[in-house]
């Protein structure tokens, strides 16, 4: 049986106080079969005086917050009394950590029956208790009342009659905590008095928590051992919330096997959880390292897999719902703070106290947002930003008139120096979490010395952060987006609305800040001519129209030329190519007259670009780095990383070589170069570029290149990772190139 003592007595002894008294006197219970029971407790959380690190203080505060707030404080093992030493120098620092953690812990819906009346009764008893506000979670359970802010009742002195003190004897089943400070001197005196206080002055004996630092146990072994031995609780949990022992099923669960009887049941009778079927259990002790160093693990014990750990934490934080889907549900609205950036530029928000990951679109580090959960999984969740509550770190005014709705330059409102920091961290986190290369990165950091903790080198900055792109694609559509939400049926030319394949944000009025003025002028002229000529954008629903997109490419021109070259390529949808060509021929002629540097309005021609002193011919379908100036910087990083031996001794294999830019940049320093590329047109360009630059030692072939995965992980991995350098090819976006150095393991 589980519940409270009042429920137990009503079932066992009768429904009214009079019947219960009569039956007790006659030893005549209503329920005559033998039972076991688990009935709750005023659960203490004991912290002896010691010198803890800031990280340990924060971890203890986080554990206490979980123990206090899980299931809105409606657990039989919820922490209710924090026991501190009066002479502990870090007590105020710990309380600050506790308050900070509570403020970041969302207020769950107060759904449990009677919780508001118990909460109000506690406030009535302690009208001066501290109220800690936190963001509220949108109710997902029916009949949930208003959220309840957390209450901290700090007692200035201990009561003369503890057996009459409300907080020591009435289990509140609400998110409240009482704090007492015992007037003791030193570790051993506190341990002895805190054990006596927990045993004698607090109601119940189900479970308790005590923090034991390993150094303290070494300095005071007998006092620490005696404290654990003398605590009269069914589970004594060392350095962890006692619920963890229950969830893992590692030990027995039930009240301390003392002198309680069915007439005076207190926290219950017998053992209600006994996974190993051990007879005669008085209590169980569950130990967890304070920070991974305290208790040696038996040789056969292995760490809990991350998936299992997430399941356990989900259950601890949010019961069965957390076990199935994590601590949040679709539709929940949360106040969150972004910690860092993830892939695709989404903000990583860590939901306290468990650190559950919520990815929020268009959210930058340091920003506080109101977000709505759109996807909830056991390991993480995704959310859309409803409102920005506080600005991000390093905020600057974006230059682009379309920033925000466009969705392209997601980092434009972030100071460029901060962008570089975040991109470095993004590469580090991706390699660690996705690539499982944490040990390799740790080894790189150690080798660099000077206390380095990051394996990835700082991101290499771009000299120009605007007008750097030499290629951009713009879409035609019959559906025009007018932010924030209006969509009208009229032709438009611009960028696709994020998440849409046929709704376009028109950008021709102000142009795109990532391409130069000439490219923006060409774009605007294309829109004007198409509208005047009546050439229709393709409509997917009706099947009418021909225009899909337009690509504008720029080359710097041949070596020694000061004039750039431009190419315009149209994407069309039609069964009649001649019809499309005829419709666009007048536009091509008009653009050629208006823009003398436009050398091609068809796919059959090339433009010329120079990179690192070499000349490259680029066709419409060929890959070429979209930031020419920064590509030269990237290739210098590659050259340094390759550490080619002098005298042209080395052979180079360039996979996914495109038009051969990297291959040809390094060819003068190599014995031979082999470029492999799957796109035949790019291979043709690479061969042409080799002839243009006199690279007789370069050979390019069209073939599929295999992804080089699993190169650095596993016992038989042929390579080891020795260096990682991000190069920012795409300022103001969440993209970054990375140069990684692999050395043969043998």
C-alpha positions in Angstrom: 0.0 0.0 0.0 1.2 3.5 -0.8 -0.1 7.0 0.1 -0.2 8.8 3.4 -0.8 7.6 6.9 -4.3 9.0 6.9 -5.2 6.9 3.8 -3.5 3.9 5.4 -5.5 4.3 8.7 -8.8 4.8 6.8 -8.3 1.6 4.9 -6.9 -0.4 7.9 -8.8 1.0 10.9 -12.0 2.6 9.5 -13.3 5.7 7.8 -13.8 8.0 10.8 -11.6 8.9 13.8 -14.1 7.4 16.2 -14.1 4.1 14.4 -10.3 4.1 14.2 -10.0 4.7 17.9 -12.5 2.0 18.8 -10.9 -0.6 16.5 -7.4 0.2 17.7 -8.4 -0.2 21.3 -9.9 -3.6 20.5 -7.1 -4.5 18.1 -9.7 -5.2 15.5 -8.6 -3.8 12.1 -11.0 -3.6 9.1 -8.2 -5.0 6.9 -7.2 -8.3 8.4 -4.8 -9.6 5.8 -1.0 -8.9 6.2 0.2 -6.0 4.2 3.4 -4.0 3.4 3.2 -0.3 3.0 5.3 2.8 1.9 3.9 6.0 3.2 6.2 8.9 2.9 8.5 11.0 5.0 9.8 14.5 5.9 12.9 13.8 3.9 16.2 15.4 5.0 19.1 16.5 2.7 22.2 16.8 4.8 25.4 18.7 3.8 28.3 18.5 6.2 30.8 21.4 6.4 33.7 20.9 3.9 35.5 22.8 1.2 33.6 22.0 -2.0 34.5 23.2 -5.5 32.1 25.6 -7.2 31.2 22.7 -9.6 30.4 20.5 -6.6 28.2 23.1 -5.0 26.3 23.6 -8.2 25.9 19.9 -8.7 24.6 19.4 -5.1 22.2 22.3 -5.6 21.0 20.8 -8.9 20.4 17.4 -7.2 18.5 19.1 -4.4 16.3 21.0 -6.8 15.4 17.8 -8.7 14.6 16.1 -5.3 12.5 19.1 -4.3 10.6 19.9 -7.5 10.2 16.6 -9.4 6.4 15.9 -9.8 5.7 19.3 -8.2 7.2 18.0 -4.9 4.5 15.3 -4.7 6.9 12.3 -4.2 7.2 10.3 -1.0 11.0 11.0 -1.2 10.9 14.7 -2.1 13.5 16.7 -0.2 11.7 18.7 2.5 14.4 19.8 5.0 17.8 21.0 4.1 20.2 20.5 7.0 23.3 22.7 7.1 26.0 23.5 9.6 25.9 27.0 11.1 29.6 27.3 10.9 29.9 26.3 7.2 31.7 29.1 5.3 30.1 28.1 2.0 26.5 28.0 3.2 25.6 31.3 1.6 27.3 30.3 -1.7 25.3 27.0 -1.7 22.0 28.9 -1.1 22.8 31.2 -4.0 23.4 28.1 -6.2 20.1 26.7 -5.0 18.1 29.8 -5.8 19.7 30.2 -9.2 18.8 26.5 -10.0 15.2 27.0 -8.9 14.8 30.1 -11.0 15.8 28.0 -14.0 13.5 25.1 -13.2 10.1 25.4 -14.9 7.0 25.4 -12.7 5.1 22.2 -13.7 1.3 22.3 -13.6 0.1 21.8 -10.0 -2.2 18.9 -10.8 -1.9 16.7 -7.7 -5.2 16.5 -5.7 -5.1 18.8 -2.7 -1.7 20.4 -3.5 -3.0 24.0 -3.4 -4.5 23.6 0.0 -1.4 22.0 1.4 0.8 24.7 -0.2 -1.4 27.4 1.3 -1.3 25.8 4.7 2.5 25.8 4.6 2.5 29.5 3.6 0.1 30.2 6.4 2.5 28.6 8.9 5.5 30.4 7.5 4.2 33.7 6.1 7.8 35.1 5.7 9.1 32.3 3.6 11.0 33.2 0.5 9.0 32.9 -2.8 11.1 31.9 -5.9 9.5 32.5 -9.2 10.4 30.5 -12.4 8.9 30.2 -15.9 5.7 28.2 -16.0 5.1 25.1 -18.2 1.8 25.2 -20.1 -0.6 22.6 -18.5 -0.9 19.3 -20.4 -2.9 17.5 -17.8 -6.6 18.2 -17.2 -7.8 19.9 -14.0 -4.4 21.5 -13.4 -4.5 24.5 -11.1 -2.3 27.6 -11.3 1.5 27.0 -11.1 3.0 27.2 -7.6 6.2 29.2 -7.1 8.8 27.5 -5.0 8.9 28.3 -1.3 12.1 28.4 0.9 11.5 28.5 4.6 14.7 29.5 6.3 14.5 28.9 10.1 16.6 31.5 12.1 16.7 29.1 15.1 15.6 25.6 15.9 12.2 25.2 17.7 12.2 24.3 21.4 9.6 21.6 20.8 10.5 20.0 17.4 7.7 17.4 17.7 5.2 20.3 17.4 6.9 22.1 14.5 4.7 22.0 11.4 7.5 21.6 8.9 9.1 18.8 10.8 5.9 16.7 11.1 3.4 17.5 8.3 4.4 16.2 4.9 3.4 19.1 2.6 3.4 17.2 -0.8 4.2 20.5 -2.5 7.3 22.3 -3.9 8.5 23.7 -0.6 11.8 23.4 1.4 12.7 24.2 5.0 16.3 25.1 5.8 17.8 24.6 9.2 21.3 25.3 10.4 22.6 23.2 13.3 24.8 25.1 15.9 27.8 22.8 15.8 31.5 23.1 15.5 33.4 21.0 13.0 32.7 18.0 10.8 32.3 15.3 13.5 30.0 17.3 15.8 27.8 18.2 12.8 27.6 14.6 11.6 26.5 13.4 15.0 24.0 16.1 15.6 22.5 16.0 12.0 21.9 12.3 12.4 20.2 12.8 15.8 18.1 15.6 14.3 17.1 13.6 11.3 16.3 10.5 13.4 14.5 12.2 16.3 13.1 15.5 15.2 11.8 14.8 11.7 8.7 12.6 11.0 9.2 9.4 9.0 12.0 7.0 8.1 11.6 6.2 4.4 14.8 7.8 2.9 17.3 10.5 3.4 20.3 12.1 1.5 23.7 12.9 2.9 26.7 14.5 1.0 30.0 12.9 1.9 33.1 14.3 0.2 35.8 11.6 -0.4 38.4 13.8 1.2 36.2 14.3 4.2 35.7 10.5 4.5 39.5 10.1 4.4 40.0 12.7 7.1 37.1 11.5 9.3 36.5 7.9 8.4 34.9 6.7 11.7 32.6 9.7 12.0 31.4 9.3 8.4 30.9 5.6 8.7 29.0 6.0 12.0 26.7 8.7 10.4 25.7 6.3 7.6 25.3 3.4 10.1 23.2 5.4 12.6 20.7 7.1 10.2 17.4 5.3 10.7 16.0 5.4 7.2 15.0 2.7 4.8 17.4 4.1 2.2 20.4 6.2 3.0 21.5 7.8 -0.2 25.0 9.2 -0.3 25.7 12.0 -2.8 22.4 11.5 -4.7 18.7 11.8 -4.5 17.3 8.7 -3.0 14.8 8.3 -5.9 17.8 7.3 -8.1 18.2 4.1 -6.0 14.4 3.4 -6.4 14.5 3.9 -10.2 17.6 1.8 -10.8 16.3 -1.0 -8.6 19.8 -1.4 -7.2 18.7 -1.7 -3.5 15.6 -2.4 -1.4 12.9 0.2 -0.9 10.8 0.7 2.2 10.8 2.3 5.6 13.5 1.7 8.1 12.7 -1.6 9.9 12.3 -0.2 13.4 9.5 -0.5 16.0 6.6 0.7 13.9 3.4 -1.4 13.9 0.2 -1.4 12.0 -1.2 0.7 14.8 1.7 3.2 14.6 2.7 2.8 11.0 4.7 6.0 10.3 6.6 5.6 7.0 5.3 2.0 6.5 5.9 -1.6 7.2 8.2 -4.1 5.4 10.1 -3.9 2.2 8.0 -2.9 -0.9 10.9 -3.1 -3.3 13.4 -6.0 -3.1 14.9 -6.8 -6.5 17.4 -9.3 -5.1 14.9 -10.9 -2.6 17.2 -10.3 0.4 15.7 -11.4 3.7 15.9 -9.4 7.0 16.7 -6.0 5.5 16.7 -3.2 8.0 17.9 -0.5 5.5 19.9 0.0 2.3 22.8 2.4 1.6 23.1 3.7 -2.0 26.4 5.5 -2.9 27.2 7.7 -5.8 30.6 9.4 -6.4 30.3 13.1 -5.5 31.9 14.0 -8.9 33.0 10.7 -10.4 35.9 10.1 -8.1 34.7 9.0 -4.7 33.7 5.3 -4.7 35.8 2.7 -6.6 33.7 0.7 -9.0 33.8 -3.1 -8.9 35.8 -4.5 -11.9 32.6 -5.9 -13.5 30.7 -2.6 -13.2 30.4 -0.5 -16.3 29.0 3.1 -16.8 25.3 3.3 -17.5 24.8 3.8 -21.3 23.7 7.3 -22.2 20.4 6.2 -23.5 19.6 4.4 -20.2 20.8 7.5 -18.2 18.4 9.7 -20.2 15.5 7.3 -19.5 16.3 7.4 -15.8 16.6 11.2 -15.7 13.4 11.5 -17.7 11.6 9.4 -15.1 13.2 11.3 -12.2 12.3 14.7 -13.6 8.8 14.0 -14.9 7.6 10.5 -14.0 6.3 8.1 -16.6 5.8 10.9 -19.1 9.5 11.6 -18.9 10.4 7.9 -19.3 8.4 7.7 -22.5 9.2 11.0 -24.2 11.5 13.1 -22.0 10.6 16.0 -19.7 8.7 18.1 -22.2 5.7 17.5 -24.5 4.6 19.0 -27.8 2.8 22.2 -27.2 4.6 23.0 -23.9 5.7 26.7 -23.7 8.9 27.3 -21.8 11.2 30.2 -21.0 14.7 29.1 -22.0 18.2 30.5 -22.3 20.5 29.6 -25.2 23.9 28.1 -24.2 25.5 27.6 -27.6 24.8 26.9 -31.3 24.2 23.5 -32.8 24.1 22.4 -36.4 21.9 24.4 -38.8 22.3 27.4 -36.4 19.7 26.2 -33.9 20.2 27.4 -30.4 21.0 24.7 -27.8 19.0 25.4 -24.6 19.6 23.2 -21.6 16.4 22.6 -19.6 17.3 22.7 -15.9 17.9 20.9 -13.7 18.6 17.8 -15.9 20.3 19.6 -18.8 17.8 18.2 -21.3 18.5 19.6 -24.7 15.9 21.8 -26.5 16.9 23.1 -29.9 15.3 26.4 -30.7 15.4 27.9 -34.1 16.9 31.4 -34.6 18.1 31.7 -31.1 21.6 32.9 -30.2 23.9 32.2 -27.2 22.8 34.2 -24.2 19.4 35.0 -25.5 16.4 34.3 -23.3 13.3 33.2 -25.2 9.7 32.0 -24.8 9.6 28.9 -27.0 6.9 26.3 -27.9 7.9 22.6 -28.2 7.2 21.3 -31.7 9.0 17.9 -31.4 9.6 15.9 -28.2 11.9 12.9 -28.1 13.5 11.0 -25.2 17.0 12.5 -25.9 16.1 16.0 -27.1 13.3 18.3 -28.2 12.9 21.0 -30.8 11.0 24.3 -30.4 10.0 27.4 -32.3 10.7 30.8 -30.8 7.6 32.7 -29.8 9.3 35.8 -28.4 12.7 37.1 -27.4 12.7 38.0 -23.7 16.3 39.2 -23.4 19.0 39.9 -26.1 21.8 37.6 -26.9 25.4 38.1 -26.0 27.3 40.3 -28.5 24.2 41.8 -30.2 24.7 44.2 -33.1 22.4 45.9 -35.6 22.0 43.7 -38.7 22.7 45.4 -42.0 20.2 43.5 -44.2 16.6 44.8 -44.5 15.4 41.2 -44.8 17.2 39.9 -41.8 15.0 37.6 -39.7 12.3 36.5 -42.2 14.9 35.6 -44.8 16.5 32.9 -42.7 19.8 33.0 -44.6 22.2 35.0 -42.5 21.1 33.7 -39.1 24.1 35.2 -37.3 24.0 38.7 -38.8 22.8 40.2 -35.5 25.8 38.6 -33.7 29.1 40.4 -33.4 31.5 38.8 -35.9 34.1 38.0 -33.3 31.4 36.1 -31.4 30.4 34.3 -34.6 33.9 32.9 -34.8 33.8 31.7 -31.2 30.5 30.0 -31.7 31.6 28.3 -35.0 34.7 27.0 -33.3 32.5 25.6 -30.5 30.1 24.2 -33.1 32.9 22.2 -34.8 34.1 21.0 -31.4 30.7 19.8 -30.2 29.9 18.1 -33.5 33.1 16.2 -33.6 32.6 15.1 -30.0 29.0 14.2 -30.1 28.4 13.1 -33.7 31.9 12.0 -34.6 32.7 10.4 -31.2 36.1 12.0 -31.4 36.3 13.4 -27.9 39.4 11.4 -26.8 41.2 12.5 -29.9 40.3 16.2 -29.3 41.3 15.8 -25.6 44.7 14.5 -26.7 45.2 17.4 -29.1 44.3 19.9 -26.4 46.8 18.3 -24.0 49.5 18.4 -26.7 48.9 22.1 -27.2 49.6 22.7 -23.5 49.0 26.0 -21.7 45.9 24.5 -20.0 44.0 24.1 -23.3 40.7 22.3 -23.0 39.5 22.6 -26.6 41.0 20.4 -29.3 39.7 22.6 -32.2 41.9 25.6 -33.1 40.3 29.1 -33.3 38.2 29.7 -36.5 40.1 31.6 -39.2 38.3 34.9 -39.8 37.3 36.3 -43.2 38.6 39.7 -44.2 35.4 40.6 -46.0 32.1 39.7 -44.3 29.7 41.1 -46.9 29.4 40.9 -50.7 31.7 37.9 -50.6 29.6 35.3 -52.4 30.4 34.7 -56.1 27.2 32.6 -56.6 23.6 32.8 -55.4 20.4 31.2 -56.5 17.1 33.1 -56.5 13.6 31.5 -57.0 10.7 32.5 -59.1 7.2 31.9 -57.7 3.6 32.8 -58.2 3.2 33.0 -54.4 4.7 36.1 -52.7 5.5 36.2 -49.0 4.9 39.4 -47.1 6.3 38.8 -43.6 5.3 38.0 -41.0 2.5 35.8 -42.3 0.7 37.1 -45.4 1.0 35.2 -48.7 -0.4 36.7 -51.9 -0.9 35.2 -55.3 1.4 37.3 -57.5 4.8 36.7 -59.3 7.9 37.2 -57.1 11.6 36.7 -57.4 13.7 36.2 -54.3 14.6 33.6 -51.6 12.4 30.8 -50.5 10.6 31.2 -47.2 12.2 28.9 -44.7 10.4 25.5 -44.7 8.7 26.2 -48.1 9.3 25.0 -51.6 7.2 27.5 -53.5 6.6 30.6 -51.4 9.2 33.4 -52.1 10.4 36.4 -50.1 11.0 39.2 -52.7 14.5 40.7 -52.1 15.1 42.7 -55.3 14.2 46.1 -53.7 17.2 46.2 -51.4 19.2 43.2 -52.8 21.1 40.6 -50.9 24.0 41.8 -48.8 26.1 38.7 -49.6 26.5 39.5 -53.3 28.0 42.7 -54.9 26.1 45.6 -56.3 26.3 44.5 -59.9 24.8 41.1 -59.1 22.0 42.8 -57.2 21.4 45.2 -60.2 21.2 42.2 -62.5 18.7 40.5 -60.2 16.5 43.6 -60.1 16.6 44.0 -63.9 15.7 40.3 -64.4 12.6 40.8 -62.2 11.6 44.0 -64.1 12.0 42.4 -67.6 10.2 39.2 -66.7 7.3 41.1 -65.4 7.1 43.4 -68.4 7.5 40.5 -70.9 4.8 38.4 -69.2 7.1 35.4 -68.8 5.4 33.4 -66.0 6.9 31.6 -63.0 6.2 27.9 -62.9 3.1 27.1 -60.8 3.3 23.6 -59.3 -0.5 23.3 -58.9 -1.6 24.4 -62.3 1.5 23.2 -64.2 1.7 26.5 -66.1 4.6 28.9 -66.4 8.3 28.1 -67.1 10.6 30.0 -64.8 12.0 28.1 -61.7 15.1 30.0 -60.6 18.0 32.2 -61.7 21.6 31.7 -60.7 24.0 34.7 -60.8 27.8 33.8 -60.8 30.7 36.1 -60.6 34.4 35.6 -61.5 37.2 37.9 -60.9 38.3 37.7 -64.5 41.6 36.5 -66.0 44.9 37.2 -64.3 45.8 40.8 -64.7 42.3 41.9 -65.5 40.5 44.4 -63.2 37.1 43.6 -64.6 34.9 40.9 -63.0 32.9 38.5 -65.2 29.3 37.5 -64.6 27.1 34.6 -65.7 23.3 34.3 -65.5 21.8 30.8 -65.7 18.0 30.2 -65.7 16.3 27.1 -64.4 13.2 26.3 -66.4 10.4 23.7 -66.3 9.2 23.0 -69.8 9.0 20.1 -72.2 10.0 22.5 -75.0 13.5 23.8 -74.6 13.4 25.9 -77.7 10.3 27.6 -76.4 12.1 28.6 -73.2 15.2 29.7 -75.1 13.0 31.9 -77.4 11.2 33.4 -74.4 14.5 34.4 -72.6 16.5 35.4 -75.7 15.3 39.0 -75.6 16.2 39.2 -71.9 19.7 37.8 -72.6 20.3 40.5 -75.2 19.0 43.3 -73.0 21.1 42.2 -70.1 24.2 42.0 -72.3 23.7 45.6 -73.5 23.1 46.9 -70.0 25.9 45.0 -68.2 29.1 44.8 -70.3 30.7 42.4 -67.8 28.0 39.9 -68.3 29.7 37.3 -70.5 27.1 34.5 -70.4 23.3 34.0 -70.1 23.5 30.3 -71.0 25.1 27.2 -69.7 27.4 26.6 -72.6 29.9 29.3 -71.6 32.5 29.8 -68.9 33.5 32.6 -66.6 37.1 33.1 -65.4 38.2 33.4 -61.8 41.7 33.7 -60.2 42.6 32.0 -57.0 46.1 31.9 -55.4 47.7 33.1 -58.6 46.0 30.4 -60.7 43.3 30.9 -63.4 40.2 28.8 -63.4 37.4 28.4 -66.0 34.1 27.8 -64.4 31.0 26.5 -66.2 27.4 26.8 -65.0 27.2 23.4 -63.4 30.7 23.2 -61.9 31.5 23.5 -58.2 33.7 26.4 -57.2 34.2 27.8 -53.8 31.5 30.5 -53.3 33.9 32.8 -51.4 37.0 33.3 -53.7 39.0 35.5 -51.3 38.5 33.2 -48.3 39.1 30.1 -50.5 42.7 31.3 -50.9 42.9 31.5 -47.1 41.4 28.0 -46.8 43.9 26.5 -49.2 46.8 28.1 -47.3 45.5 26.3 -44.2 45.3 23.1 -46.2 48.9 23.6 -47.5 50.2 24.1 -44.0 48.3 21.1 -42.7 49.5 18.9 -45.6 53.2 19.6 -44.6 54.4 18.6 -48.1 58.1 17.7 -48.2 60.3 19.9 -50.2 61.5 18.7 -53.6 58.1 17.6 -54.9 58.3 14.1 -53.2 54.7 13.6 -52.3 51.7 12.4 -54.3 48.3 14.1 -53.6 44.8 12.5 -53.9 42.0 15.1 -54.0 38.6 13.5 -53.5 35.5 15.5 -54.5 37.9 17.8 -56.3 35.3 19.9 -58.2 37.1 22.1 -60.7 40.4 21.2 -59.2 41.1 24.3 -57.2 42.8 22.5 -54.2 44.6 20.0 -56.5 46.1 22.7 -58.7 47.0 25.0 -55.8 49.2 22.3 -54.3 50.4 20.7 -57.6 53.5 22.9 -57.9 54.7 21.3 -54.6 53.8 17.7 -55.4 55.2 14.9 -57.5 51.8 14.0 -58.8 48.2 14.9 -58.3 45.0 12.8 -58.8 41.7 14.5 -58.6 38.5 12.4 -58.3 35.1 13.9 -59.0 31.6 12.5 -59.7 30.3 15.4 -61.8 31.6 15.0 -65.4 31.3 18.7 -66.2 33.5 19.6 -63.2 36.1 17.1 -64.4 36.1 18.7 -67.8 36.7 22.1 -66.2 39.4 20.7 -64.0 41.3 19.3 -67.0 40.9 22.6 -68.8 42.2 24.4 -65.7 45.2 22.1 -65.5 46.1 23.0 -69.1 45.6 26.7 -68.4 47.9 26.7 -65.5 50.5 24.3 -66.9 50.0 21.6 -64.3 51.3 18.6 -66.3 51.5 16.5 -63.1 47.7 16.7 -62.5 45.3 14.0 -63.6 41.5 14.3 -63.1 39.0 11.4 -63.4 35.3 11.1 -63.2 34.4 8.5 -60.5 32.6 8.1 -57.2 34.6 8.8 -54.1 33.8 6.8 -51.0 33.0 8.6 -47.8 36.0 8.3 -45.5 34.1 7.4 -42.3 35.3 5.4 -39.4 38.9 6.5 -40.1 39.8 7.5 -36.6 37.6 5.4 -34.3 37.9 1.8 -33.3 40.8 -0.5 -32.5 41.7 -1.0 -36.2 41.3 2.6 -37.3 44.0 3.4 -39.9 44.3 7.1 -39.0 44.3 9.3 -35.9 43.1 12.9 -35.7 45.9 15.4 -35.0 44.6 18.8 -35.8 41.3 20.6 -36.6 41.0 24.2 -37.9 37.7 25.8 -38.8 37.8 28.4 -41.6 34.9 30.8 -41.9 34.0 30.8 -45.5 30.4 32.0 -44.9 30.3 35.0 -42.4 26.9 35.7 -40.9 25.6 32.2 -41.6 25.8 29.1 -39.4 28.0 27.3 -42.0 31.8 26.8 -41.6 34.5 24.8 -43.4 36.9 22.7 -41.5 40.4 21.4 -42.2 41.2 18.2 -40.3 44.6 16.5 -40.3 44.7 12.7 -40.1 47.9 10.8 -39.6 48.4 7.1 -40.2 48.1 5.2 -37.0 51.1 3.1 -37.7 
